[in-house]
């Protein structure tokens, strides 16, 4: 009828591929996702090679990726997904707290964030939504722990330091705080800025450093030697 507006169509649900060599883990994730109206399971894989194939075939919004799997592990699968034909797909790595080396490796090759397997399933759902919307997910508390672990290691175990050019002193300060795991609100308080200004600096850093997301900024800050252990 004229004069009456039609209700807006509901947005399409986020499409997710679950990758884990343990069927019970996939089943638990699938069960909770089935209850979420805005997320659907587009496919499942038990190996890294299957994950890469499904990502290319289905082009999901998110791949929830286990790290340790037989054959191709989750790190190599993540690299192939984020650098290949399906590079628009975001990868969330599922891990445990005793796998820091694997986590760092996955983040370096393009993972948008990581979660621990004993997190509440609702928190995993929330993480899928954040990453699917294009935001990197790396909780400040977890970031600080991860950086602390790497900062405490011998220099021989650390990657070669990379020089950062083309950014201002203030942007370097912001990058250092991002690398230390601070949120935008915390960065604003630390530097006596508004939250909006802190976000502007973050946007500029993403563009100048050609970084995919906040997670990659953390890696860049660490590899440039900007990140120490916050007391």
Protein Blocks (a to p, Z undefined) as FASTA:
>chain_A
ZZiacddddddddddddddfbfklmmmmmmmmmmpmkbccfbdcfbfklmmmmmmmnopa
bdcddfbdghjafklmmmmmmmmmmlmpccdddddfklmmmmmmmmmnopabdcdfkbcf
klmmmmmmmmmnopacddfklmmmmmmmmmmpcfklpccddddehiafklmmmmmmmmno
pafklmmmmnopafklmmmmmmmmmmmnopablmlmmmmmmmnopaccdZZ
